Amino acid sequence: MNVIFVDAENVGISPIQEMDARITDKVFVFSNNEQIKTLCHDLMYIVMDGYPVGKNQADFYLISHLSKALSQVRYDEKKKLIFILYSNDNSLCQAFEFQCQQASISCEIINTRPSLVHNHDIQEYTAKDLNNIALLYNTLKAKSMIVTELFNTTKLDQTEATKALNALVKKELIARSPENKKVWSVVGKLKPELFA
C-alpha cells in the first residue's frame, strides 16, 4: 500500500490528474486551491487545506502530517508501506526522505519536472554507494519488481537502498512499468561515467 503526499502548491494539478492511485492507497493533497479541492473530492483523495497563506506553510503542514502518519505505523506494517512524495521542492524532499528514514519506512520522491544540474549540485558517490547502485540496477535488470521486493532481495540497509534507488531514478536508468506503476524496471544502460 502506498501513502502518497502531493505538494500541490508546488507541482500543480497535472500530477493529481495523472496519478495512478489504487483504492487501497491513501492520497493526501496539500492545497488551498478550489479547483484542486474539487478534483480531489471527485477522485476520493484527502484534501489537506486551511493552512496559513505564506512561504513554506504547505511544506510545514505536510511534514507535520507525515510525522503523525509515520508515528501511527505499526512495526508489522513497515515493510508493506511506501510513502511517496510528489514535489519539486528540494528542501521538502530532503525533509520527507529524512523523516521516512528515521522511521525505517521506504519512501519515493517523484519530481514532476527535470531538475537542472549545475556544477555545484553534482552528487558525489562513495565506493559503497556505487556498489549499492550497481546491486540494485543488476537485480532489477534480472527481474522487474516492486520496491519492497527489491530491498528484501538485495538485503541492503533501508537508508542505503533508498539512496541507491533515488540515484538510479535521477539518472533515468530505472522507471515505473507502464503496465503496473508499483513495479520498477531498467530503462537505461548503467555506465560508470554517469556517476563519475
NUPAFI-751626 format. One record per residue: residue number from 1; residue in three letters; x negated, z negated, y negated of N, C-alpha, C in turn. Coordinates in Angstrom, 3 decimals, padded with zeros to 6 digits, always signed. Each point is the difference from the previous one (the first is absolute). Example, Ala and Ser with C-alpha at 12.3 -4.5 7.8 and 13.67 -1.06 7.14 Angstrom:
REM NUPAFI-751626
PT     i    aa        npx        npz        npy       capx       capz       capy        cpx        cpz        cpy
PT     1   ALA   -013.190   -007.800   +005.690   +000.890   +000.000   -001.190   -000.900   +000.000   -001.200
PT     2   SER   +000.350   +000.720   -001.050   -000.820   -000.060   -001.190   +000.770   -000.730   -001.090
REM end
This chain:
REM NUPAFI-751626
PT     i    aa        npx        npz        npy       capx       capz       capy        cpx        cpz        cpy
PT     1   MET   -000.836   +000.000   +001.183   +000.836   +000.000   -001.183   -000.881   +000.000   -001.247
PT     2   ASN   +000.425   +000.763   -000.988   -000.731   +000.058   -001.256   +000.713   -000.820   -001.068
PT     3   VAL   -000.786   -000.670   -000.823   +000.527   -000.663   -001.193   -000.622   +000.759   -001.160
PT     4   ILE   +000.845   +000.741   -000.718   -000.490   +000.949   -000.997   +000.284   -000.502   -001.410
PT     5   PHE   -001.032   +000.011   -000.826   +000.118   -000.370   -001.403   -000.270   +001.253   -000.830
PT     6   VAL   +000.899   +000.314   -000.916   -000.166   +001.186   -000.846   -000.125   -000.439   -001.456
PT     7   ASP   -001.146   +000.287   -000.584   -000.233   -000.262   -001.418   +000.588   +001.189   -000.772
PT     8   ALA   +001.324   +000.030   -000.122   +000.687   +001.148   -000.604   -000.350   +000.178   -001.472
PT     9   GLU   -000.403   -001.079   -000.665   -000.426   +000.111   -001.392   -001.233   +000.899   -000.093
PT    10   ASN   -000.764   +000.059   +001.080   -001.249   +000.748   +000.024   +000.156   +001.371   +000.656
PT    11   VAL   +000.759   +000.089   +001.098   +000.068   +001.252   +000.764   +001.237   +000.839   -000.310
PT    12   GLY   +001.005   -000.588   -000.663   +001.200   +000.754   -000.336   +000.985   +000.107   +001.145
PT    13   ILE   +000.917   +000.943   -000.119   +001.121   +000.110   +000.939   -000.319   +000.865   +001.223
PT    14   SER   -000.915   +000.968   -000.134   -000.262   +000.969   +001.086   -000.377   -000.644   +001.336
PT    15   PRO   -000.957   -000.952   +000.039   -000.350   -000.601   +001.294   +001.191   -000.705   +000.673
PT    16   ILE   +000.904   -000.530   -000.796   +001.178   -000.667   +000.563   +000.888   +001.039   +000.673
PT    17   GLN   +000.174   +001.136   -000.663   +000.827   +001.079   +000.551   -000.621   +000.587   +001.265
PT    18   GLU   -001.326   +000.060   +000.054   -000.701   +000.640   +001.121   -000.330   -000.958   +001.144
PT    19   MET   +000.174   -001.285   -000.207   -000.382   -001.000   +000.995   +000.780   +000.166   +001.304
PT    20   ASP   -000.715   -000.160   +001.110   +000.617   +000.117   +001.318   +000.107   -001.392   +000.624
PT    21   ALA   +000.818   -000.846   -000.620   +000.153   -001.378   +000.500   +001.094   -000.044   +001.066
PT    22   ARG   -000.223   -000.825   +001.000   +000.987   -000.192   +001.069   +000.962   -001.123   -000.399
PT    23   ILE   +001.103   -000.096   +000.700   +000.988   -001.046   -000.282   -000.596   -001.391   +000.266
PT    24   THR   -000.998   -000.065   +000.886   -000.630   -001.288   +000.319   -001.081   -000.393   -001.004
PT    25   ASP   -000.412   +000.953   -000.858   -001.002   -000.307   -001.024   +000.667   -000.727   -001.164
PT    26   LYS   -000.775   -000.838   -000.650   +000.486   -000.692   -001.201   -000.701   +000.628   -001.193
PT    27   VAL   +000.785   +000.503   -000.954   -000.577   +000.695   -001.160   +000.374   -000.740   -001.275
PT    28   PHE   -001.033   -000.458   -000.744   +000.186   -000.667   -001.287   -000.476   +000.940   -001.100
PT    29   VAL   +000.883   +000.336   -000.921   -000.351   +000.903   -001.093   +000.021   -000.797   -001.302
PT    30   PHE   -001.113   +000.000   -000.709   -000.143   -000.766   -001.241   +000.204   +000.928   -001.189
PT    31   SER   +001.165   -000.165   -000.659   +000.322   +000.848   -001.150   +001.186   -000.569   -000.768
PT    32   ASN   -000.026   +000.203   -001.309   +001.146   -000.334   -000.854   +000.780   +001.259   -000.383
PT    33   ASN   -000.414   +001.160   +000.536   +000.609   +001.281   -000.329   +001.347   +000.167   +000.712
PT    34   GLU   +001.032   +000.349   -000.751   +001.358   +000.113   +000.561   +000.120   +001.127   +001.021
PT    35   GLN   -000.673   +001.128   -000.236   +000.054   +001.132   +000.935   -000.624   -000.393   +001.346
PT    36   ILE   -001.104   -000.701   -000.067   -000.671   -000.450   +001.231   +000.864   -001.033   +000.718
PT    37   LYS   +000.627   -000.885   -000.757   +000.880   -001.006   +000.613   +001.149   +000.667   +000.753
PT    38   THR   +000.589   +001.032   -000.590   +001.116   +000.717   +000.641   -000.467   +000.674   +001.283
PT    39   LEU   -001.164   +000.657   -000.056   -000.552   +000.656   +001.189   -000.255   -001.020   +001.114
PT    40   CYS   -000.582   -001.131   -000.351   -000.292   -001.048   +000.991   +001.276   -000.539   +000.623
PT    41   HIS   +001.030   -000.157   -000.813   +001.300   -000.458   +000.516   +000.505   +000.985   +001.060
PT    42   ASP   -000.101   +001.306   -000.294   +000.453   +001.033   +000.938   -000.821   +000.007   +001.283
PT    43   LEU   -001.303   -000.273   -000.113   -000.898   +000.019   +001.157   -000.073   -001.347   +000.728
PT    44   MET   +000.691   -000.992   -000.530   +000.005   -001.358   +000.555   -001.374   -000.665   -000.076
PT    45   TYR   -000.735   +000.285   -001.086   -001.267   -000.667   -000.274   +000.289   -001.191   -000.911
PT    46   ILE   -000.862   -001.001   +000.038   +000.179   -001.195   -000.810   -000.683   +000.203   -001.351
PT    47   VAL   +000.784   -000.084   -001.069   -000.549   +000.158   -001.345   -000.439   -001.360   -000.521
PT    48   MET   -001.238   -000.057   -000.457   -000.531   -001.215   -000.600   -000.103   +000.280   -001.499
PT    49   ASP   +000.959   -000.521   -000.773   +000.042   +000.276   -001.429   +000.170   -001.301   -000.773
PT    50   GLY   +000.189   +000.127   -001.307   +000.247   -001.177   -000.821   -001.245   -000.695   -000.506
PT    51   TYR   -001.176   +000.547   +000.295   -001.234   -000.601   -000.501   -000.188   +000.405   -001.463
PT    52   PRO   -000.787   -000.743   -000.758   -000.192   +000.314   -001.422   -000.669   +001.364   -000.200
PT    53   VAL   +000.338   +000.662   -001.073   -000.636   +001.270   -000.346   -001.342   -000.311   -000.647
PT    54   GLY   -001.042   +000.640   +000.495   -001.337   -000.242   -000.554   -001.071   +000.413   +000.977
PT    55   LYS   -001.214   +000.033   -000.470   -001.140   +000.428   +000.814   -000.158   -000.883   +001.244
PT    56   ASN   -000.047   +000.656   +001.164   -000.240   -000.633   +001.309   +001.100   -000.942   +000.477
PT    57   GLN   +001.132   -000.067   -000.679   +001.063   -000.926   +000.420   +000.534   +000.355   +001.390
PT    58   ALA   +000.179   +001.311   +000.271   +000.462   +000.419   +001.330   -001.047   -000.341   +001.060
PT    59   ASP   -001.273   +000.140   -000.357   -001.091   -000.302   +000.940   +000.003   -001.482   +000.385
PT    60   PHE   +000.141   -000.866   -001.007   +000.022   -001.439   +000.277   +001.196   -000.356   +000.882
PT    61   TYR   +001.125   +000.622   -000.296   +001.231   -000.246   +000.766   -000.184   +000.466   +001.443
PT    62   LEU   -000.626   +001.175   +000.171   -000.217   +000.557   +001.332   -000.912   -000.910   +000.824
PT    63   ILE   -001.111   -000.436   -000.593   -000.940   -000.853   +000.742   +000.635   -001.351   +000.348
PT    64   SER   +000.832   -000.532   -000.890   +000.660   -001.279   +000.323   +000.958   +000.172   +001.173
PT    65   HIS   +000.703   +001.128   +000.063   +000.910   +000.244   +001.130   -000.773   +000.325   +001.275
PT    66   LEU   -001.134   +000.682   -000.144   -000.850   +000.248   +001.163   -000.464   -001.324   +000.597
PT    67   SER   -000.471   -000.909   -000.843   -000.477   -001.314   +000.468   +001.110   -000.761   +000.713
PT    68   LYS   +001.198   +000.068   -000.570   +001.144   -000.676   +000.621   +000.309   +000.605   +001.369
PT    69   ALA   -000.011   +001.343   +000.076   +000.281   +000.668   +001.275   -001.077   -000.317   +001.043
PT    70   LEU   -001.259   +000.023   -000.414   -001.099   -000.296   +000.926   +000.095   -001.426   +000.532
PT    71   SER   +000.431   -000.917   -000.850   +000.096   -001.404   +000.422   +001.111   -000.222   +001.026
PT    72   GLN   +000.925   +000.939   +000.090   +001.125   -000.145   +000.933   -000.220   +000.723   +001.330
PT    73   VAL   -001.138   +000.698   +000.125   -000.294   +000.714   +001.243   -000.489   -000.994   +001.051
PT    74   ARG   +000.654   +000.010   +001.163   -000.421   -000.869   +001.095   -001.237   +000.585   +000.680
PT    75   TYR   -000.770   -000.852   +000.655   -001.248   +000.418   +000.636   +000.234   +001.140   +001.002
PT    76   ASP   +001.069   -000.096   +000.798   +000.271   +001.020   +001.019   +000.471   +001.329   -000.604
PT    77   GLU   +000.328   +000.016   -001.272   +000.451   +001.226   -000.669   -001.152   +000.752   -000.659
PT    78   LYS   -001.139   -000.655   -000.193   -001.095   +000.578   -000.794   -000.468   +001.358   +000.509
PT    79   LYS   -000.093   +000.167   +001.321   -000.500   +001.267   +000.547   +001.066   +001.079   +000.012
PT    80   LYS   +001.250   -000.366   -000.243   +001.093   +000.979   +000.036   +000.329   +000.553   -001.380
PT    81   LEU   -000.544   -000.613   -001.038   +000.352   +000.381   -001.368   -001.120   +000.754   -000.698
PT    82   ILE   +000.393   +000.927   -000.851   -000.934   +000.668   -000.908   +000.613   -000.086   -001.390
PT    83   PHE   -000.753   -000.565   -000.928   +000.439   -000.067   -001.396   -000.562   +001.228   -000.723
PT    84   ILE   +000.852   +000.737   -000.659   -000.375   +001.261   -000.648   +000.291   -000.092   -001.489
PT    85   LEU   -000.927   +000.492   -000.803   +000.196   +000.041   -001.446   -000.117   +001.427   -000.503
PT    86   TYR   +001.018   +000.440   -000.738   -000.057   +001.276   -000.718   -000.376   -000.312   -001.442
PT    87   SER   -001.213   +000.367   -000.396   -000.432   -000.226   -001.377   -001.278   +000.773   -000.273
PT    88   ASN   -000.197   +000.358   -001.264   -001.246   +000.632   -000.435   -000.815   -000.953   -000.865
PT    89   ASP   +000.454   -001.243   -000.107   -000.662   -001.015   -000.811   -001.082   -000.669   +000.849
PT    90   ASN   -001.269   +000.326   -000.282   -001.101   -000.507   +000.825   -000.071   -001.521   +000.056
PT    91   SER   +000.259   -000.657   -001.123   -000.061   -001.472   -000.019   +001.095   -000.607   +000.875
PT    92   LEU   +001.199   +000.567   -000.082   +001.107   -000.481   +000.832   -000.299   +000.253   +001.476
PT    93   CYS   -000.523   +001.181   +000.310   -000.333   +000.341   +001.386   -001.027   -000.980   +000.570
PT    94   GLN   -000.986   -000.337   -000.815   -001.041   -000.934   +000.430   +000.596   -001.390   +000.258
PT    95   ALA   +000.873   -000.454   -000.891   +000.645   -001.312   +000.173   +000.894   -000.007   +001.234
PT    96   PHE   +000.737   +001.079   +000.230   +000.899   +000.126   +001.152   -000.800   -000.062   +001.303
PT    97   GLU   -001.080   +000.786   +000.040   -000.840   +000.040   +001.196   -000.632   -001.363   +000.280
PT    98   PHE   -000.457   -000.672   -001.050   -000.613   -001.321   +000.147   +000.993   -001.008   +000.582
PT    99   GLN   +001.228   -000.015   -000.526   +001.007   -000.942   +000.494   +000.313   +000.253   +001.472
PT   100   CYS   +000.105   +001.263   +000.389   +000.284   +000.335   +001.399   -001.159   -000.409   +000.904
PT   101   GLN   -001.228   +000.237   -000.458   -001.165   -000.390   +000.788   -000.056   -001.515   +000.180
PT   102   GLN   +000.330   -000.744   -001.056   +000.006   -001.460   +000.082   +000.999   -000.489   +001.051
PT   103   ALA   +001.094   +000.750   +000.164   +001.036   -000.384   +000.966   -000.218   +000.638   +001.372
PT   104   SER   -001.091   +000.778   +000.147   -000.310   +000.708   +001.259   +001.122   +000.929   +000.430
PT   105   ILE   +000.509   +000.754   -000.955   +001.075   +000.960   +000.273   -000.461   +001.383   -000.438
PT   106   SER   +000.292   +001.000   +000.828   -000.375   +001.374   -000.315   +000.689   +000.469   -001.267
PT   107   CYS   -000.729   +000.790   -000.782   +000.614   +000.570   -001.199   -000.482   +001.424   -000.202
PT   108   GLU   +000.810   +000.748   -000.721   -000.356   +001.362   -000.372   +000.309   +000.169   -001.473
PT   109   ILE   -000.858   +000.721   -000.678   +000.213   +000.323   -001.408   +000.252   +001.496   -000.081
PT   110   ILE   +001.100   +000.387   -000.603   +000.326   +001.417   -000.133   -000.049   +000.371   -001.474
PT   111   ASN   -001.029   +000.777   -000.344   -000.113   +000.537   -001.350   +000.783   +001.294   -000.049
PT   112   THR   +000.800   +000.170   -001.041   +000.840   +001.192   -000.078   -000.646   +001.122   -000.789
PT   113   ARG   -001.156   -000.265   -000.587   -000.737   +001.079   -000.664   -001.473   -000.173   +000.340
PT   114   PRO   -000.722   +001.124   +000.147   -001.421   -000.124   +000.324   -000.749   -000.649   -001.154
PT   115   SER   -000.902   -000.869   +000.331   -000.759   -000.676   -001.054   -001.223   +000.832   -000.359
PT   116   LEU   -000.343   -000.029   -001.282   -001.190   +000.698   -000.461   -001.200   -000.894   +000.257
PT   117   VAL   -001.017   +000.551   +000.621   -001.187   -000.796   +000.325   -001.053   +000.231   -001.073
PT   118   HIS   -000.439   -001.084   -000.611   -001.077   +000.054   -000.969   -001.246   -000.577   +000.666
PT   119   ASN   -001.148   +000.340   -000.509   -001.250   -000.452   +000.609   -000.060   -001.506   +000.174
PT   120   HIS   +000.554   -000.765   -000.971   -000.085   -001.458   +000.098   +001.030   -000.579   +000.984
PT   121   ASP   +000.923   +000.858   +000.496   +001.025   -000.470   +000.940   -000.352   +000.289   +001.458
PT   122   ILE   -001.150   +000.633   +000.248   -000.331   +000.400   +001.355   -000.184   -001.243   +000.872
PT   123   GLN   +000.671   +000.019   +001.145   -000.013   -001.126   +000.927   -001.285   +000.035   +000.818
PT   124   GLU   -000.672   -001.118   +000.097   -001.175   -000.074   +000.851   +000.395   -000.662   +001.300
PT   125   TYR   -000.465   +000.563   +001.110   +000.356   -000.498   +001.323   -001.231   -000.535   +000.707
PT   126   THR   +000.149   -001.157   +000.632   -001.090   -000.565   +000.792   -000.047   +000.717   +001.348
PT   127   ALA   -001.062   -000.237   +000.754   -000.118   +000.599   +001.335   +001.155   -000.450   +000.892
PT   128   LYS   +000.388   -001.270   -000.136   +001.120   -000.520   +000.791   +001.302   +000.707   -000.377
PT   129   ASP   +000.214   +000.206   -001.323   +001.190   +000.720   -000.464   +000.048   +001.395   +000.616
PT   130   LEU   -001.137   +000.695   -000.025   -000.063   +001.368   +000.524   +000.275   +000.034   +001.505
PT   131   ASN   -000.497   -001.004   +000.720   +000.279   -000.088   +001.439   +001.492   -000.212   +000.248
PT   132   ASN   +000.626   -000.877   -000.797   +001.437   -000.265   +000.145   +000.819   +001.249   -000.317
PT   133   ILE   -000.391   +000.716   -001.058   +000.695   +001.237   -000.378   -000.094   +001.010   +001.135
PT   134   ALA   -001.202   +000.164   +000.562   -000.200   +000.948   +001.100   +000.810   -000.421   +001.232
PT   135   LEU   +000.045   -001.296   +000.280   +000.746   -000.502   +001.152   +001.495   +000.310   -000.139
PT   136   LEU   +000.577   -000.294   -001.170   +001.416   +000.293   -000.227   +000.258   +001.503   +000.076
PT   137   TYR   -000.869   +000.785   -000.622   +000.163   +001.456   -000.015   -000.017   +000.556   +001.427
PT   138   ASN   -001.004   -000.389   +000.776   -000.132   +000.525   +001.366   +001.147   -000.459   +000.898
PT   139   THR   +000.479   -001.220   -000.219   +001.138   -000.498   +000.778   +001.252   +000.827   -000.304
PT   140   LEU   +000.227   +000.283   -001.285   +001.154   +000.820   -000.386   -000.165   +001.456   +000.417
PT   141   LYS   -001.246   +000.472   +000.060   -000.257   +001.379   +000.416   +000.386   +000.163   +001.472
PT   142   ALA   -000.236   -001.042   +000.783   +000.350   +000.036   +001.426   +001.509   -000.078   +000.203
PT   143   LYS   +000.682   -000.776   -000.871   +001.453   -000.174   +000.153   +000.593   -000.504   -001.303
PT   144   SER   +001.024   +000.687   -000.492   +000.719   -000.462   -001.191   +000.759   -001.268   +000.361
PT   145   MET   +000.067   -000.958   -000.953   +000.685   -001.266   +000.304   +000.393   -000.731   -001.277
PT   146   ILE   +000.823   -001.043   +000.167   +000.399   -000.826   -001.139   -001.127   -000.985   -000.315
PT   147   VAL   +000.039   -000.570   -001.184   -001.082   -000.869   -000.474   -000.242   -001.192   +000.933
PT   148   THR   +001.056   -000.667   +000.411   -000.195   -001.189   +000.845   -000.680   +000.366   +001.314
PT   149   GLU   +000.387   +001.126   +000.599   -000.634   +000.450   +001.246   -001.465   +000.357   -000.253
PT   150   LEU   -000.261   +000.659   -001.130   -001.368   +000.386   -000.363   -000.889   -001.229   -000.159
PT   151   PHE   +000.497   -000.998   -000.730   -000.780   -001.213   -000.230   -000.233   -000.763   +001.308
PT   152   ASN   +001.025   -000.035   +000.859   -000.139   -000.686   +001.293   -000.988   +000.734   +000.909
PT   153   THR   +000.042   +001.337   -000.022   -000.883   +000.806   +000.846   -001.462   -000.159   -000.419
PT   154   THR   -000.248   +000.029   -001.309   -001.381   -000.093   -000.491   -000.535   -001.431   +000.007
PT   155   LYS   +000.909   -000.980   +000.035   -000.362   -001.425   +000.027   -000.845   -000.413   -001.212
PT   156   LEU   +000.235   +000.682   -001.114   -000.708   -000.364   -001.234   +000.714   -001.157   -000.684
PT   157   ASP   -000.754   -000.749   -000.779   +000.565   -001.037   -000.846   +001.014   +000.668   -000.942
PT   158   GLN   +001.107   -000.695   -000.272   +001.086   +000.537   -000.834   -000.504   +000.543   -001.337
PT   159   THR   -000.829   -000.759   -000.685   -000.512   +000.403   -001.313   -000.868   +001.245   +000.107
PT   160   GLU   -000.887   +000.024   +000.997   -000.893   +001.140   +000.178   +000.769   +001.255   +000.383
PT   161   ALA   +001.004   -000.164   +000.876   +000.800   +001.142   +000.450   +000.800   +000.588   -001.155
PT   162   THR   +000.568   -000.870   -000.832   +000.780   +000.463   -001.159   -000.894   +000.759   -000.978
PT   163   LYS   -001.201   -000.521   -000.233   -000.938   +000.656   -000.915   -000.383   +001.387   +000.526
PT   164   ALA   -000.278   +000.095   +001.301   -000.370   +001.281   +000.610   +001.161   +000.990   -000.050
PT   165   LEU   +001.207   -000.490   +000.281   +001.193   +000.855   -000.045   +000.207   +000.548   -001.409
PT   166   ASN   -000.098   -000.873   -001.009   +000.173   +000.433   -001.388   -001.058   +001.023   -000.401
PT   167   ALA   -001.228   -000.171   +000.484   -001.074   +000.952   -000.303   +000.322   +001.375   +000.595
PT   168   LEU   +000.505   +000.026   +001.225   +000.362   +001.264   +000.651   +001.157   +000.685   -000.716
PT   169   VAL   +000.958   -000.795   -000.485   +001.137   +000.558   -000.740   -000.480   +000.589   -001.321
PT   170   LYS   -000.841   -000.757   -000.724   -000.500   +000.457   -001.306   -000.794   +001.293   +000.111
PT   171   LYS   -000.731   +000.167   +001.101   -000.797   +001.217   +000.202   +000.828   +001.116   +000.647
PT   172   GLU   +001.291   -000.263   +000.195   +000.950   +000.973   +000.571   -000.445   +000.496   +001.380
PT   173   LEU   -000.523   -000.929   +000.804   -000.407   +000.322   +001.362   +001.106   -000.315   +001.001
PT   174   ILE   +000.901   -000.912   -000.391   +001.157   -000.312   +000.831   +001.249   +000.030   -000.877
PT   175   ALA   +001.139   +000.224   +000.640   +001.270   +000.030   -000.730   +001.125   -000.359   +000.959
PT   176   ARG   +001.136   -000.329   -000.581   +001.175   -000.298   +000.817   +000.500   +001.280   +000.666
PT   177   SER   +000.449   -000.120   +001.224   +000.545   +001.149   +000.724   +001.327   +000.432   -000.628
PT   178   PRO   +000.223   +001.307   -000.184   +001.275   +000.473   -000.571   +001.204   -000.364   +000.874
PT   179   GLU   -000.210   -000.095   +001.314   +001.091   -000.321   +000.928   +000.380   -001.483   -000.037
PT   180   ASN   -001.010   -000.869   -000.187   +000.245   -001.440   -000.021   -000.945   -000.626   -001.015
PT   181   LYS   +000.547   -000.444   -001.126   -000.807   -000.504   -001.116   -000.796   -001.262   +000.342
PT   182   LYS   +000.328   -000.667   +001.109   -000.735   -001.213   +000.371   -001.282   +000.332   +000.762
PT   183   VAL   -000.086   +001.231   +000.511   -001.134   +000.416   +000.820   -001.056   +000.675   -000.867
PT   184   TRP   -001.256   -000.412   +000.196   -001.127   +000.582   -000.739   -000.715   +001.007   +000.879
PT   185   SER   -000.439   +001.110   -000.597   -000.712   +001.051   +000.717   -001.217   +000.438   -000.814
PT   186   VAL   -000.972   +000.567   +000.691   -001.180   +000.561   -000.660   +000.378   +001.358   -000.587
PT   187   VAL   -000.343   +000.212   -001.284   +000.314   +001.271   -000.668   -001.242   +000.655   -000.617
PT   188   GLY   -001.118   -000.701   +000.013   -001.224   +000.545   -000.593   -001.197   -000.285   +000.879
PT   189   LYS   -001.105   +000.656   -000.312   -001.229   -000.178   +000.784   -000.872   -001.058   -000.648
PT   190   LEU   -000.434   -000.958   +000.809   -000.867   -001.083   -000.486   -001.418   +000.539   -000.182
PT   191   LYS   -000.460   +000.001   -001.248   -001.351   +000.467   -000.304   -000.742   -001.148   -000.692
PT   192   PRO   -001.255   -000.231   +000.372   -000.762   -001.124   -000.577   -000.069   +000.025   -001.527
PT   193   GLU   -000.045   +001.199   -000.589   -000.131   +000.081   -001.464   +001.225   -000.524   -000.739
PT   194   LEU   +001.155   -000.086   +000.677   +001.209   -000.527   -000.634   -000.157   -001.456   -000.406
PT   195   PHE   -000.827   -000.733   +000.735   -000.161   -001.433   -000.261   -001.412   -000.327   -000.482
PT   196   ALA   -000.717   +001.020   -000.447   -001.381   -000.210   -000.471   -000.013   -000.666   -001.348
REM end
